[in-house]
Amino acid sequence: MPSDLHKGKCQACEGGVAKIPDALLLTRLQELPGWRLEKEHLCRDFQFKNFYETMAFVNAVAWIADREDHHPDMELGYAYCRLRYQTHAVGGITDNDFICAAQVNQLLE
Ligand SMILES: C[C@H](O)[C@H](O)[C@H]1CNC2=NC(N)=NC(=O)C2=N1
């Protein structure tokens, strides 16, 4: 059954969002095709044909980040982008990270 996670709305990071317990993270990850856990971040690598496509993607991700007031770390090059989400306010992964990652996946549907 498809997940509705991308329809969620981020809550204020400083407003008491709860860190997802480690024991639940692997289960929750099943809602997010392509993403992995790395040093308390949600991460995914994206490959593109050229710089134009990479930048179009990066700008769409920036648009999501601005709308949700939740910002990923981004590493990019000519034909790739690596995204890493963590809720800095709590030093771990929260629903906000899952919601934004799911919205990014929607961009590629
Ligand atoms: C004031 C503003 O809402 C906060 O600083 C937000 C901005 N974006 C954020 N993004 C991420 N990834 N984690 C945060 O804790 C966070 N906090």
The ligand as an ORCA input file, in Angstrom:
! r2SCAN-3c Opt
* xyz 0 1
  C      13.976     28.710     13.318
  C      13.891     27.532     12.366
  O      12.558     27.105     12.295
  C      14.767     26.394     12.832
  O      16.093     26.830     12.996
  C      14.712     25.176     11.895
  C      15.175     25.503     10.501
  N      15.476     24.295      9.750
  C      15.881     23.173     10.351
  N      16.291     22.124      9.628
  C      16.736     21.003     10.201
  N      17.136     19.984      9.439
  N      16.777     20.896     11.543
  C      16.377     21.890     12.368
  O      16.433     21.728     13.593
  C      15.888     23.089     11.769
  N      15.452     24.086     12.484
*
